[in-house]
Amino acid sequence: MNMVWLLSLLLCILGISEGASRTEVVKVGAIFSLRSVNGKVSKIAIEAAEKDVNSDPSVLGGRKLSISIHDANYSGFLGITGAIKYMVSDTVAILGPQDATMGHILSHLSNELHVPLLSFTALDPTLSTLQYPYFIQTAPNDQFQMTAIADMISYYSWHDVVVLFTDDDQCRNSMIALGDKIEEKGLKIPSKVALPPYPTATRTQVHNALVKIKMMESRVIVLYTFSKTGFLVFEMAKSLGMMEAGYVWITSSWLSTVIDSTSPLPLKMANSIQGVLTLRLHTPESKRKQSFISRWNELSNGSIGLNTYGLYAYDTVWMIARGLKELFDQNGTISFSKYTHAGSLSGESLDFSSLGVFNEGNELLNNLLNISMIGLTGPIQFQDRYPLHPSYDILNVVKSGMKRIGYWSNHSGLSVVAPETLYGKAVNRTEQLGTTVWPGGLTTKPRGWVLPLDGRRLRIGVPRRVSYQEFVTPGSGNETIKGYCIDVFVAAVELLPYAVNYEFVLFGDGKENPSYFELVNNVALKEFDAAVGDIAIVTSRTKIVDFTQPYIESGLIVLAPVKNLNSSPLAFLRPFTPMLWIVSAAFFLLIGLVVWILERRDNDEFQGHPRKQFVTILWFGFSTMFFAQRENVMSTPGRFVLVIWLFVVLIINSSYTASLTSIFTVQLATSPITGIDSLISTNVRIGFQVGSFAESYLSEELNVHKSRLIALGSPKEYAAALKNGTVGAIVDEQPYIDVFLAEYCDYSTKGQQFTKSGWGFAFPRDSPLAGDLSTAILTLSENGGLQKIHDQWFSRKSCSSGDSNLDQEQLHLQSFIGLFSICAGVCFFALFLHFFLTMCQFNRHLKQDPEASSNRVSNPTRLRKFLSFADAKRGGLSKRKIEDTLSSERGEN
C-alpha cells in the first residue's frame, strides 16, 4: 500500500499524463549514478552500443533504439523516479540499476509491469533468485567472486579472515555468501566490521573500524566497498601501519575497476595500495574486444579509461537488441496495456492509468535468457539464470600497476592458465597462482595472523603439582618453573618464526594436584591464553579448547604389586604350559614305541623278554631328550624317524632353556589382576591420581562405582596403599607409571594401555598458535629434540615394567604344533611302510607253505600267524615258530 501511495505521489510530481506513443522508436531506459566511475564508463559504452545497433538496419528491421540515461546521483529516491518515468513511457527494458539496494526495490515494479531489468553492476547474489524473475544480472554475480576469494584464502592456507564491508544490500549479502564459502572449506571469519553505506563513511568511522581490526589476531582482511570509501580505508590503514609486512589485503573488483579507469593513480593513493590482491571479471581476448579498446579514447575523449564493466554495458545493449529482434520476428510489434491491479485502492485522487504493462515482456525475458551470441566479453549464454563460465583475473597491485598472478573460474578453480583454454576439458584442479608481492614488499607468504596487540603478555596456565614434579616443577616465575613439559614448550616456542611474549601463571593451591578440567576450562573462558603441562588430550577437553600435536604418548594402564617367585620348587616347570608338557611326554613315548616296532624283527637290542622290551621303549624314547640313546637303529625308516625327532628335541630344548632363563630373571606377578577387564570384574578398590581424568573415565566410561575409587596424591601414597592393601591396583597414565617404577621395583603393570592419547598444550578454540606449535613439536620429534629433553629428565634406569603375566611368559603348544605334526606324520608314514612290507613278506611265506595257505585256515588263525610272523626275527626261528603254530592248529581241529 505504501508503495502505491509513493508511486502516485511521484506521478503527480512528474505531471505525467496518460498516453502512449506507438512509434518506430523502441525505448530503453538506463539508471546510473553518472558521477561514479562505473556510471561514467557505462554511459559512454551504452551510447556507443546504441549507435552501433542503430547503424545496422538488420538488427531491428528499420526501427531505432532510443536509450535514455537517468542520473540517480547515489540517491534511491532519484532512482525510483527515474524508473517510474520509464515505466509510464512505454519502455521495453531498463539497463541498471547500478546498486543492489535499488535493484531490490525496482524489481517489484518490474515484476508488476513485465519490464526486464538488466544490470551488470548490481551483483547481489540474492537478486538472482526466482523472487525477481524480471531482473537479469548480465555479469557473474558476487556469489562467484566470493567463491574465488574463499579459494584464494584456502590456497594460501590462512584459517581466519576479517571482513570489512560497506553496510548495504550488495556488500552485506556478498559477505554472507563469502561466509558460507569460507565455512565450506573449514575456515572461519571471526569478525565482520561494517562501514556506513557508500559514500557516507567518514575518516573517524574508518579509523575506528581499522583500529578494531588491528587489535585482532587475523591479518588477512577482505575489503568489500566502493571507490571513495575504499581509498579512504587504505589511506587510514597506511597511517596506522596496516600496509606493512605481515598484512594481507584482498579486495573485490572495485579496486581493479578504478585502477583500469583512472590510471595512473595519484602517487599517494598508489603507494597506499601496494601489495593488495584484487579481482577483475575475466574477458577473453578477441579482435572485437581489441577493436573496441582502440575506439575507446575517441569515444571518451580521453576523459576516463575503459574497464570491464564498460564491456559488459556494451554487450548488454546488444543483448536487448538481439532479444527485440527475435521478438519482432515472432510478433512483429510490441504493445502496452494499462495497469489495472490498483483499482481497489481507496482514494479517488490516485491515478495509475499512466503505468503501462509491457504485454510482450515475458517473451522478451525468455529471449534474453535463451540468448546465444558473441560479445566483447566473450560467449554470452545463461545457464539457470547465471552467465555461463564465470571467471576472474587474480591481480596483484605493484608499483607498475596491476600484475596478473592467475585466474579463477568455476570450471578450473585457481590456475595460471586462461580459463577459456580449459573449457570442454577434464581438469585436475591442482590450484596454482604466480608469485605475489605482499604489503611491505615481501614475496614470502605472510603467516596471516599475529598475537593480539593489546599490550600484554600471554598468560600461560601451569599446574602447581605436588607430585611427579619431574613433569612440572613449581617456582615463582618463568625462570624458576621447570620440568619436562616446560622444557618441551620452551623448545617449541624457540622454533617459531616469530617472538612470543608470555608468562607462566601457576594454577592450584599447592596442597594437592589441581583439577586439570578446571585448568582447561579456564583456557576456554579466556582466563588463560594457554595451558602448559602434563595435560592429557581427552574428548571432553577437545570440545572446549584446541590442543597441539601430542609431545608424548600416554594412556591409562593398571599397576599392581608383584612377588618374586624364583624360589618355588616347581619353577622348572614354568617354561611350558601343562598341555605342552603332556604332549611332549606323549611324543617321547610315541617315538620309543615307533622305533621299537620298526627295529623289532631285525635288531637284537630291541628283542628279549617283554619286560625288557617295555623298558627299552621307555629308555630309548626319553634318552633322546639328551641325545643319549645307546641302542643302534638299523632300519632306514627308523633312522628317518629318529632324525626328525632329534631335530624336534633340539628345538624344544633350546626353547625351554631360553624361557627358563627369562623366567628366573623377571618378577612374576601373583595377583589375579591381569588387566583392566579382570580389575573391573573384582571388588577390589582402585587408586587414581588426584586431578587426573582417570576418575571420571573409570566411573563414567567403565561404570566403576565411585565407592571403589581412592584418590592418591604421590608415588609414596601409591606404594603404601598397594603394600597395605588399601587398594588392589592403581590406574594411571603411562608416563607417571614409568616414573613410579623407576623407584619402586616391587610393582608391575598389568595388560596393555586401555586408552590411547597423549599430552599436549591447550589453547582457546581456533587459536592459530596451536597449529604453529604443533608444527614446532613435530620438528622437535623429527630432529631428536624431544628425545633429548626426555633423557635429561628421565635418565634413571627403571625397573622392568613389562607385562608380568605368567601366561605370556610360558611357551604354548600352539608354538610347536607344526613340529609335532611333522614328526607324527613321519612316524605314521614309517609304520605304514613297515606294516606294508611285513604283509608282503607274510603273503610270500604263505604261498611257500601249502598247508598254511589252504582254505581250511580260519581268519583268526591267519591273524595269529601274521602276528607270530611279525613278532619273530627274520630267519629259521620264524619258520619254526610258524610250523609250531600250524601243528597246534591241526591238533585242535
Secondary structure, 3 states (H helix, E strand, C coil): CHHHHHHHHHHHHHCCCCCCCCCCEEEEEEEECCCCHHHHHHHHHHHHHHHHHHCCHHHHCCCEEEEEEEECCCCHHHHHHHHHHHHCCCEEEEECCCCHHHHHHHHHHHHHHCCCEEECCCCCHHHHCCCCCCEEECCCCHHHHHHHHHHHHHHCCCCEEEEEEECCHHHHHHHHHHHHHHHHCCCEEEEEEEECCCCCCCHHHHHHHHHHHHCCCECEEEEECCHHHHHHHHHHHHHCCCCCCCCEEEECCHHHHHHHHHCCCCHHHHHCCCCCEEEEECCCCCHHHHHHHHHHHHHHCCCCCCCHHHHHHHHHHHHHHHHHHHHHHHHCCCCEEECCCCCCCCCCCCCCCCCEEECCHHHHHHHHHCCCEEECCEEECEECCEECCCEEEEEEEECCEEEEEEEEECCCEEECCCHHHCCCCCCCCCCCCCCCCCCCCCCCCCCCECCCCCCCCEEEEEECCCCCCCCCECCCCCCCCECHHHHHHHHHHHCCCCCCCEEEEEECCCCCCCCHHHHHHHHHCCCCCEECCCCECCHHHHCCEEECCCCEEECEEEEEECECCCCCCCHHHCCECHHHHHHHHHHHHHHHHHHHHHHCCCCHHHCCCHHHHHHHHHHHHHHHHHCCCCCCCCCHHHHHHHHHHHHHHHHHHHHHHHHHHHHCCCCECCCCCCCHHHHHHCCCCEEEECCCCHHHHHHHHCCCCHHHEEEECCHHHHHHHHHHCCCCEEEEEHHHHHHHHHHCCCEEEECCCCCCEEECCEEECCCHHHHHHHHHHHHHHHCCHHHHHHHHHCCCCCCCCCCCCHHHHCECHHHCHHHHHHHHHHHHHHHHHHHHHHHHHHHHHHHHCCCCCCCCCCHHHHHHHHHHHHHCCCCHHHHHHHHHHHHHHHHHC
